[in-house]
Amino acid sequence: MRIEYSCEENIVRRNEVSRQACTTTLDEIPDICYARTGGTRETCPDHSDATMRRMPLTAAIVLGRILGVCALVTPTIGFAASSPDQLTDLTGKASVVVTLKGRDNFTSEYRYDVSVRNHSSDLLIADSLVIVLDKITNLAGEDHEGLTGESFLTRFDILGQDGETSDGKPFFRIPVGATPDLGSLSDSLPASVRLRNKDYLAVFTPSFKVLGQKRPPPEPKQTQAAPVQPGVTPTTPSRNSIDKLIQLLIKKGLVTEEEWRKANQP
């Protein structure tokens, strides 16, 4: 391929500037198909009778960017993409550890770190763990207004939640740590929970429940018996067959009767 470039050149003569612009020439390689700017069809050099349709260069760039974005935003989807309603209630097998991290008296906002502790001997799949803000209780342990029956959850702004369950309760996903499973008697990374109390002077306690999935135990390996090789099982020759063999050897003179008798002596 021959490419010749000639730059714009300023020629100063008698205080006058004249600009000479030269063009750029490009010799095409005969083995490559080139898209034409004046149309959407072209003939390939290697196939003189075949034509192919080319999309405009801008469309090709846009398509390439779309495919690249799709490749970046399409991770391996596991339990983290599942709905909390499809997970198992792990009450009794796992509990939450709630730590108050801060309080803003001006906005009446409370910030908590909530992690999951595995009390069972099973492995819990880390990216399936979800905590649900099940209820908020007052000092008397009640979770709803006595006269109206209104849940105390409606009096709070839940900030940073990952979604709601089918019954309208907010949930938060537990971050995944260095291992894919949460082992026995171990704690997960904390999820950040922010609650804003609309009733500034009310004292409350949030209660959470844990949803997730257990790691199924590995299937036991089945030991396969060694295949029986085809063949005849060796058997001990009978006395009759031995006598016939000795008689044949004696008849052919390979063994004498005296030698045979000495060989049979204890």
Sequence and secondary structure as in RCSB ss.txt:
>XXXX:A:sequence
MRIEYSCEENIVRRNEVSRQACTTTLDEIPDICYARTGGTRETCPDHSDATMRRMPLTAAIVLGRILGVCALVTP
TIGFAASSPDQLTDLTGKASVVVTLKGRDNFTSEYRYDVSVRNHSSDLLIADSLVIVLDKITNLAGEDHEGLTGE
SFLTRFDILGQDGETSDGKPFFRIPVGATPDLGSLSDSLPASVRLRNKDYLAVFTPSFKVLGQKRPPPEPKQTQA
APVQPGVTPTTPSRNSIDKLIQLLIKKGLVTEEEWRKANQP
>XXXX:A:secstr
  EE    EEEEETTEEEEE    EE   TTS    TT SEEEETTEEEEEEE   HHHHHHHHHHHHHHHHS  
   GGGS GGGSEE BTTEEEEEEEEEEETTTTEEEEEEEEEE SSS EEGGG EEEEEEEE TTS  B TTT  
BGGGGEEEES  EE TTS EEEE    SSSEE TT B   EEEEEEESSTT   EEEEEEEE B           
     S       HHHHHHHHHHHHHTTSS HHHHHHHH  
